[in-house]
Structures are given as C-alpha cells and as structure tokens.
Amino acid sequence: MGLALVVWVILVFVSPDSCLHTLNDRYDSGWFLTCGRAWASGLVPYVDFSDSKGPLLWAIYAIGYLLSPHDYGGVFWLTWMCYVFTYMLVYLTARLFVARRLWALAVSVLMTWAWFNPLFFNEIRAEDFCHLPIMCCLYVTCRVLYAGHTRSRRAAWAVGAAVMAVALIKFNIAAMALVFPAALLWHAARHGGTAATLRSLVGLLAGAGLVALPFMVILALQGCLDDCWREYVMNTFATTRQGKAHAGEGYLAGLWSSLRAMSRMAKLYFALCLLGTLLMARVVRRYRAFPFLALCAFGLVMSPLLRQAHHYLPCAFTFVFFLIAVARWPATHAAGKPIMALVVLTLATCGAVYMAWDQNFNGSQPRANYYTMDSESRREYEFIAGEISTLDKPRILYWWAADVGFGTQARALPACRYWATQFGATREMAQDQSRAIMERRPHFVIIHARNHDALDPMLTRYGYRCLTPPAAHPAYHLYTKSSTQN
C-alpha cells in the first residue's frame, strides 16, 4: 500500500497525463490517444488509422479514452496500475539477493531515477508500458537462475506471455527481451536435458500464444490481420530505415556515433549500469554472465538506431543490478541496524519526489507544463483546441506534422490512414495525406508554421481557411474547411 502511494505521488508530478498538468506539449501520448480513441469509436486499426505501434498499446489507450474521453486521466490511472506492479516486481527481484526487506524496498524506490530520469523521460510513451513485462521477465528469470525455482514450465509460460505483450506494444523491444527466454532454455538444457528444454520451449510458445490469440481473433474479425502485419512490421521497418539517426552507416559505425552523441550524464548512467552487471558477477555463484548479457542485448541491439533520448528507456531495468549490488553490502554488514535502511529509503523517496518536482516546476525544462505555468505553447494549444472543439469528433489531419494532441478535448478522429506524419514517412504515407486534402475529408488540418509557404496554396485551393494562433511566434497553423457542414 505504501509503495502504491509513493508511485502515485511520483506520477502525479512526473506524468503529463495527471490532473496537475495541462494538455499541451504532447507528442507520443497525443498520437497514441488518437489511436485508442479511433479504435474505441469503431474505426478499423491499420486500415482507417495506422502507426508504428502494436495493438496492445492502442487497447490500453482505448480503455483510457473510455474512462476519460476528453483528457488523459484514464491513461494516468492505467499507467499508475502498471507502475505499481512494476515497482513490486523490482522489490521481489531485489529480495532474491537482499535479505533485508527495507533495503529491497529502497532498491525499488530508487529505480525511479532510472525510469523517470529527465535525461530520458518527458512524457508517458510506449516504453513505459513495456517496463512491467520486462521486469516480469527479469524477476522470473532470476528466480529460476539464482533462487533454485524448479517449476521451469510455469516460468516459461510467464516469460513467453511477457515477451509477447512487449511485442504487441513495440516489437523491437521484444527482440531485445529474447535474452530472457534464451536464458531459460539454456538453464533447462544444462539441468534437464532435451526433455526439459522442449517443455520450456512449449511453455514459452504457449504463453506467447495465450497473449497473442485474443488480438489475432479481434483483428481477424475486423478483417485487418494482414494490414496489421504490413503496417506494424513492414512499414515500421521502412520508416525506421529512412529515419534512423545514422543512415548509411554500418552497425559498428552507427553504434560509435550513438555513443559519441550521448551526453556525459547519460554516459555516467550507463557506466553505472555496466558496473552493476560486473558487480553482480561477484554476488551470484552461477550464470554470472547473465546480467552483462542482458545489458548487451538491450543496449547494443538498439543503440545504432537511436534518434531520441527516450529510446534508451528499455535499458533502464539494468540499473537494478547496480542498486542490488550496492544494497547488499549495508544489508549484510548492518543487518542489526534497520535505522540505516530507513534513512536510505527516506532519502531515496525524497530524491525521487525532488526529481519529479524539478522536472515540472523548473522553468528551464523545455516541456514543463504544470497547470499554473503560462506559456506561449499553452496559449497556442488552447486557441487551436478551442477552434477544433466547435465540432464533436471532427476528422483531423496533421499534414507534415506529428499528432501533438490538439484534438483531445474534441475527441477528434483520423481523417485518413496516415493522418499524422511518422518519422521517416514513406511516399505512400505522403500521398495518402495529399489525397485526403484533395477529397476534403478532414474538417481541420494542422501544419507546422515553417511549412506554411509550401502547403498554404494547396490548402487554399481546396477550400481551407487559415486560422493563425495569436502568438508572437506560432509553432502551428490551423486550417478549417470553408464550410464545416461538408
């Protein structure tokens, strides 16, 4: 109960989805909520709307939309539930190695510095919903490898289900998470031979199938199972290839470029993660390489493709190795002094809350949107959102722009499949947007101010009128159909 309250306090300050924040300055969260809203409103996923994410993420946001149709309140509570279980799994994982409960609890609270570190976090993204299944994989795998848990079939079921859940959110993270089923299969092969390995493999596949089956049935009933494969997998590969940070470079060159581009604080953070995996090799008696291999699986697979800081978030769970290794010394040498653990736990909680405060109240933070703050971005959002809210569930198009959530209060729906421009968008995606303009499907079109001169002639030609926000330097322009009755 106490841990759930700590998580709630942290999220209230850190998450832009909480009631203490305004609706402006969105990126991924605005995009995902539009997808969830569209699916909940009867549109067909990957046909009427599409993005580079999996159906489980959209299902989460669809539930969040149904709970709170005009803002992100429903998503906030779902995020809180996910993080409560995630922190609990960190605690259970720490307890496998740390005898004292208070020290294990301190490890759990200190993971706040990994998940909500301002170096990588500025809003709730797909990666946040992957933390829970990843921590489930880590806990189950460590329990089998290091705690002598013998029910490997149940462990395989759990890991298979968790990896599939990640795959239905963001499949490249699932590719990194394959290190966990690989570890279980290696353990089964070493200790049970071929029969145990086959049982574990069947358990992994069964767990994965149990999670995937409902989505396959729903998508098949909606007639979009093939579209899901094409859009979620094939088109995501295409956009990633076109938009990756170091296009044209080989793997090692891309990895080196990513490392050089990291800030000093980010390098220090990952150095601590690496140190933690090496210290864990002294803590455990067998499978000493697993923590290091887990870090490599998550860090090295994604690094050459990195474009933004939040892409490092899947690696955040490896920080737990450092915390566990550090916590073992005082937990062992100060076993009779629980007051020391209480002090560390209190400092960890205060530090986590301070980080949340700093991220939202510090005016130097670029995306601070606490509700008492007045900014040009907020005034621009309120103007555009107010105009869009003159209609209920209007069709909206972000031409050469991302969906930053202007249509949230109006419950806006996508005007076409590619209603917003993905990073690394293909020619087909651009043509779909142009076709929607020519057919005058969107009630509202939003463009970047820097693209005004290029896009205004075509919008004017097809009967759209520009409404410029009353700001000194507007970031966006809103276009509305000359008659919204059409």
N, C-alpha and C positions, 0 to 999 in steps of 0.2 A: 504493500500500500504506500509506504514511504517513497519507494523508488518510482512508483507511478506518479506521485505528486511532484517529485523532482523533475521528471521528464516533462510533465505538463507545464511547470514553471519555465523550464528552458525553452520549450516550443512556443509558449505564448510570446516570449520576447524574440526568439530567433526566427520562427517561421513567418513569412509574409502572409500566410493564409490565416493567421489568428485575427481575433477581433481588434487587436491593438494596432493593426496595420491597415493602410489604405489599399486600394485595388490597382494603383498604378505601378509602373516599373516591373512588369512581368515579362517573362519570356517562355520558358518551357511550361510553367504552370498554366499560363493562359492558353497555350496550344493544347495541352492535354485536357483541360476542362472543356474546351470546344469539342474535342473528340468524344469525351464522355457524354456531353450534352446531346451531341448528334446521335450517338448510338441509343441513348435513352429516349430520344424523340422519334425513333423509328427509322432513321437513315441506315443504309447498309454500309458496314465498315469495309474499307478498301475498295469500295465502288463509288459511293456518294461522297466519301471523305477518306483521306489517306495520309499517313505519316510514317516515319521510320521506326515506330514502336509497336510492341506486341499487344494482343487483345486483352491480356490481364491488366495492363496499366490502364487501358481505356475502361475496363469494367470497374476498376477502383474509382476512377473519376466519374463514371456514370452513377455509381452509388453515392458519391459525394455530391453530385449535382442534384440527385433526387432528395437528399437530406437537406440541402440548402441551395435552391435553384438560382439565386441572384448574387451569390458570392462564393467564397472558398471555405466557408465554415464547415460544411460537411467533409471536405477533404482534410481539413485540420484535424477533426476527430478521428478519422481513419488513420492519418499519419501518427497521431498520438498512440493509438492502439498498436500500430506496427512497432513503434519505437519502444513502447513498454515491454513488449515481448523480446525485442532485440536486446535491450539492456538486461533483461532477465537471463537471456542466453549467454551474455558476456559474464554475468555473475556465476552462472553454472559452469561455464568453461574455466573461469578463474578458480573455482572451488576444486576442480580436478587437480590443481597444482598448489593451491594456497590453503593451508589448514584453517586459518582464522577467517570467520565469516565477514568481519568488519573490513579486513584487508581485501577480500574478494569484492565486497561492495564498493570499496574505494576504487578498485580497478574498473568496475562497471561505470561509476560516475565519471571517472577520468577519461573514458572513451568519448565523452562529449568533445574533448579537444581534437579528436580525430574526425568525428562526423560533422561537427559544426564549426570547424576552424575557418575563419574568414579567408584563409588562403585559397580554399576550395569551394566554400559554401556561400551562396547568396539567395537561394530560394529552394523550395522543395522540387526535386527532379526525379527522373526515373531511377537514378542511382539510390535515392533514399529508400525506395520500396524494395530494392534488392538487398539492403543490409540484413533484413530479417532472414530470408532464406540462406544467405551466405553464412550468417552466424549459426544458423541451424546446422548447416553442413560442417562448420568448424567444430561445434560442440560434439556432434555425433561422431565425427571422425576422430577427434582427440579422445573421446570416451572409449572408442574401440582400440586405438593405437596405444594409449598410455594408461588407461584405467582398467584394462582387463575385461571390458564388457564383451561377453561371449555371444550375445544374440545378434550376430552379424546380419542375419536376414532382415530383421526389423531396422537395423541401421541402414542397410542398403535401400529399403523402401523409403525411409525418411530422406536420405540424400538424393535419391532419384527424383522424388517429388519436389524437393527444394530446388534442384538444378533445373528442372522443367519449369518451375514457377519463374525462375530468373529468365529462362529462355523466352517465356511468354511476355516478358517485360522488355528485355534488351538482350538479344541473343549473343552479342559479342562478349558480354559479361558472363553468360553461361559457358562460353568456350573457355574462359579463364577458370571457371569453377569446376571444370572437368578434373582438376587436380584432386578433388575430394573423392569422387568415385574411383579414380585411378589408385588412390591410396588404399581404399577399402579392398579393391581387387588384389592389390599387392599383398596386403595383410592376409587375405583369405588364401592366396596361393602359397604363402610361406607356412601358414599354420594348419591349413585344412586340405591342401592339395587341390586336384582338379574338381572334385565334387563340391567342395566349399566355394571355389571360385565360380562355378556355374550357378550355384544357389545365390551367391551375391549378385551375379550379373542379372539373373532373372529378377531378383528383388529390385535392383536399380531400374530395370526396364518397366517392371510392374508399377513402381512408384511414379515414374515419369508418365506412364500411360494413364494412371489414375487422375493426374492433374490435367493432362492434355485432352483427354476424351471429352469432357463437357464442352470445351471450346471448339473442338473439331465438330461436334454434333451441332452446336449453335450456328457456327459459320456455314456448315453444310446445309442446314435448314434455310439459311438466308441466301444460299447459292453463291457464296463468296469465298469458299475454301481455296480455290485456285488463285483468286485475286489476292488472298492473304499471302500466299507463298510468293507471288510475283512482286507485290508491293513491299511486304515486310522484309523479305530476304533479298530478292534480286535487285530491286530498285534501291534498297539501302546500301548494297554493295556498290552500286553505280554512283550514288551521291557521295558516299564516303571516299571512293576513289577520286572523284573530281574535286572534293572539298578538303582532302586531308592536308594537314599542315605542311608537309614536306613532299609535295607531289614530285614524282620523277626520281626520288631518291630510293636507294635500296634500303633493306631493313636496318643494317648497322648504321648507315649514314643518317637515316631518319631517327634512330634511337639516340645517336650522338647529338643531333640537332635539338631533340626534345630535352635532353639533359642540360645542354648549354642554355636553353631558353628558360629553364626553371629559375625561380627566384632563390636567393640564398636561404631564406626561411624554409622554402619548400625542400631544398636540398638537405637542410638540417633535419627536417621532419622525417624524410625517407632514410636518412642516415640512422636515425633512432630506430626506425622500423627494421633496418638491416641489422643493427646492433642487437635488437631484441631477438631476432631469429638465431643469431650466433650465441647469445646467452642461453637461449632455450636448449641449445645443444648440450650445455653443461647441466641443465636442470633434469632432462629426461635421460633414461637409460637405453632406450631403443628408439628407432625411427628418428634419429637425431637430425636428419636432413630434411624432414617434412616441413617444418616452419620456413626454412630457407626456400625450399621448392615452391611452397605456396606463395611466398612473396614474388618469386621469379615468374610464376605462372600468371599472376595478376599484373605485375609491374612491366614485365618485358613484352607480353603479348600486345598490350595497348599502347605503350609509350611511343612507338614511331608514328602513330596515327593521331596523337594528341593535338587538339586545337584550342581547348579551353581548360581552365584550371579544374573545373568540376569533373573532368574525365579521369582525374586521379582518385576520385572518391571510392571506386570499387576496391582499391588497395587499402582503404582506411582500416579494415579489420585487422591487418597485420600489426597495427600499433599495439594490439592487445598482448602480443608476445613480449614486447618491451615492458609493458606495465606489469605483466605477470612475473617476469624475471626480476624486476626491481622490487616488487611487493614480497617476493619470497624471503628476502634477507631479513627485513624487520619482522615479518610474520613469524620467522623461525627464531630469531635472536631476541625478540621482545615479546615472546608468547605470553609472558606473565604481565604485560603492560598494555592492556586494551586501550588505555587512555591515549596512547600514541596513535593507534589506528583511528580513534575518534577524531583526533586533531587533524590527521591527514584527510580523513573523509570530509570533515568540515571545510578544510581549505580547498579540497577538490570541488565541493559543491559551490562554495563562494566563487572560486575561479571560473567555473562553468557559467554561473549566473552573470559574472562580470563580463565574460566574453560575449554573452548574449546582449547585455546592455551596451557594450562598446560597439557592437555591430549595428545597432539600431539607433542609438542616441548620438553617436559621434558624427558630427556633420561632415567630416572628411570622407566617410564611407559613401561610395558613389551610388549605392542602391538603398540607402536608408529611407524607409517610408513609414515611420511611426506616425500615428494618426494626428499628432499635434504639429507635425512638421508641415510648413508651407513651402512649396517649391514650384518652379515653372512646369516641371513634369506632372505634378499633381493637377495643376490648373488646366493643363492641356488635356489630361485624361478626362477630367470632369466635363470639359466642353465637348469633346468628341463622344464620350459615353452618353452625355445628355441628349445629343442630337440623335444618336442611334436608338436611344430608349423611347423615342417617339413612336416606334413600332414594336410590337411584341414578336419575338422570334424572327427578326428580319434575316435575309440572306446577306452574308458579308464576304468580302474578298480583300485579302491583303496582297496587293499587286507589287511584286518585287520586294516584299516585306514579310517579316515573321508575325505570327498572331501573338500580340502582346496583351490581349485580353480586353480590348475596348468594348467588345460586345457582351461582356459577362452579365451586367445588370439587365440588359435587354434580352438575354437568352438567345443570342444570335446563333445562326446555323450556317454551315459552309455553303457557299454559292456554287461550288464545283468540287471535284475530287481533290485538286491541289489548290484549295482556297488560300493557302499561305505558302510562301516560298521557302523551301527547305534549303539548307546549306549544301552547296554542290548540286543544285537543281538541274535536272536533265532538260533537253529540248522539249520532250513530251509534256513535262510539267509546265513549262513556259507557254506552250501552245494551248494547253487546257485553260489557263488563266485568260489568255487573249480571246479565246473562243467565248468564254463566259461574258467578257466585256461586250463583244460584238452582238451577242444574243440578249444583252441587257438583263442577265439573270440576277446579279447582285443588287440589293437595294442600296447598299453602301459599299464604297471602295476606299480603302486606306492605302496611302503611298508614303514613302519617305519624302521629306521636303527636298532632299538632294536630288530626287528623281522627278521633280515637278516639271521641269522644262521638257524632259524626254517623254513623259506619259500624259501630260495635260492635253495635247492636241487630240489624241485618240479618245480620251475620256469625254472631251467636249463634243467631238464628232458624234459620239453615240449617246448624247443626251444626258451627260452627267455634269452637275454643277459643283464647283469647288467651295468648300467652307473652310477657311483658314482659322485655326485657333488664335485667340487674341493673346499672343505671346511674342516677346521680342525676337526669339529665335525658335520657332516651332520645329519640332522634330518630324511631325507628321502632318499631312493634309487629308481632309475627309471630303469625299465626293459622294453626292446623293443623286439619285435619279430625278430628272426634272419633274416627274410625277410618280410618287411612291405607290400609286394605285395600280401601276402596270406590272 
